[in-house]
């Protein structure tokens, strides 16, 4: 009996840990099962919220009760079993949730996807390996092992009879592969431009009948002329040539836009534009290059000094002698100053031997 009582006590303690699934509320609670939301309009207990010790326990118990109510409401919906799991189909949500950004649009289909959808072509999963009869082994459909298998398989390529026997078939094959890669990349960019509604210049001209019309021929001539680096700016016109007219001419020629006439301004706008132009002209100051001005002034002074030296008269009593040396015969001997007089006097000192 003691063992039975211990087991019952343990089970009772475990049961005390879990709260009952029945929850009572004073007011009704609103549900939105589509978004798994519960609106509890009952008032909160202000005393328990203000108490620091019981606040967390009160909020936890409140959130637990509301979650239990939501789960009870979900179990009332019809259930079904899928792969050993019980599944509930939620109804459509009634609450509109706000978004910071708009809902992303579905990715537009490419030309091939549209064609496959119209024809009912479904995508089939391909195997990663394929049996090669020539190599007698399994070869992957992509990757570096595929390239190594191709090299091993095409160790010798036969030159067709209609081609030059000196043609490098390996180089030709590599060129064809690069062309395919470029074509796929161009098609990918076209799909992106078409999804973003970006206009792309057309290549060539569509001819509906056997013979092209005059408009198509003139458009083709304009496009051919604009295929230069200068967009036909320096190309000479043919005799009796007229500019092509049509909706697609400006789309075909990059950089060419239609000339739009400016609207006739009102008298007030014209007056204001003229006043702004006058203010702009009067507010401008001439730009002065200080280094250039200083060098110009120095050069002017040097030329002026050289001219003054040339025009200066020679002093009185000077004569020009052959040889270019001039002597002054009327010049007086300068008087001796104090320093010179002292030097002429004999100063006491040792006698010379």
Residue pairs with C-beta under 8 A, 6 or more apart in sequence:
19 64
19 68
21 68
21 71
21 72
23 65
23 68
23 69
23 72
25 40
25 42
25 65
25 69
26 42
27 41
27 42
28 41
29 38
29 39
29 40
29 41
29 42
29 66
29 69
30 38
30 39
30 41
31 37
31 38
31 39
31 69
31 70
31 73
32 38
32 39
32 93
32 94
32 95
33 70
33 73
33 74
33 77
33 90
33 91
34 90
34 91
34 92
34 93
34 94
34 95
35 93
35 95
35 97
36 70
36 90
37 95
38 66
38 67
38 69
38 70
40 62
40 66
44 62
45 58
48 54
48 55
48 58
49 55
49 58
74 88
75 88
77 88
77 89
77 90
77 91
78 88
78 89
79 86
79 87
79 88
80 86
80 87
80 89
81 87
107 195
108 194
108 195
109 117
110 191
111 187
111 191
115 121
116 122
116 123
126 141
127 141
128 140
128 141
129 138
129 139
129 140
129 141
130 138
130 139
130 140
130 141
131 137
131 138
131 139
132 138
132 139
132 149
132 153
134 153
135 149
135 152
135 153
139 145
139 146
139 149
140 146
140 149
154 173
157 169
157 170
157 173
158 169
159 165
159 167
159 169
190 200
193 200
199 251
201 251
201 252
201 253
201 254
202 248
202 251
202 252
205 212
205 216
205 219
205 220
205 223
207 216
212 220
215 244
215 245
215 246
218 242
218 243
218 244
218 245
219 244
219 246
219 248
219 249
219 252
221 238
221 241
221 244
222 232
222 243
222 244
222 249
222 252
222 253
223 252
223 253
225 232
225 235
226 232
226 252
226 253
226 254
226 256
228 234
228 235
231 253
231 254
231 255
231 256
232 253
249 256
250 256
250 257
250 258
265 273
314 320
314 326
316 330
317 328
317 329
317 330
317 331
318 326
318 327
318 328
319 326
319 327
319 329
320 326
321 327
336 344
